[in-house]
Amino acid sequence: MELDEIKNLIELLKDTDITELHIEREGAKLKIKREKFLPSFAVTPTVEKPAVEIKGTEEAVEEQKLVTITSPIVGIFHKAPSPEAPPFVEAGSPVRKGQVLCIVEAMKLMNEIESDTDGIVSKILIENGQPVEYGETLFLIEPSS
């Protein structure tokens, strides 16, 4: 069996669900086996927290003006670039558009989450080290006027 034939067989298997192939030809045996990649995720039950709670009319109007920063991916929320470093921001911190607010770690990749607006961090809704889901609200920011 030629090397080109083996390469062609491997290439053909890439687009199929076949995970193992055995071929015997002219006294030669060939076994091609590939592991099927299935991503695994730790499933942690979460309790949905409303981003805006119903309060007095003044507070409800004030909360509607807040800009929400959501997670663009599923991962682990980190307030700081390393465990011994200070957090990127705290509640009450002024922020600029494009400033890093946190990191969401997904599959060992550190994804910096940036502010969409200038303003002041009103609330941080996630605890350090907590898993986050796609679209989950991380921060509420009061935009600058």
Secondary structure, DSSP 4 states (H G I P E B T S, - for coil): --HHHHHHHHHHHHTSS--EEEEEETTEEEEEE-PPP-------------SS----HHHHHHHHTPEEEE-SSSEEEESSSSTTSPPS--TT-EE-TT-EEEEEEETTEEEEEE-SSSEEEEEE-S-TT-EE-TT-EEEEEEE--
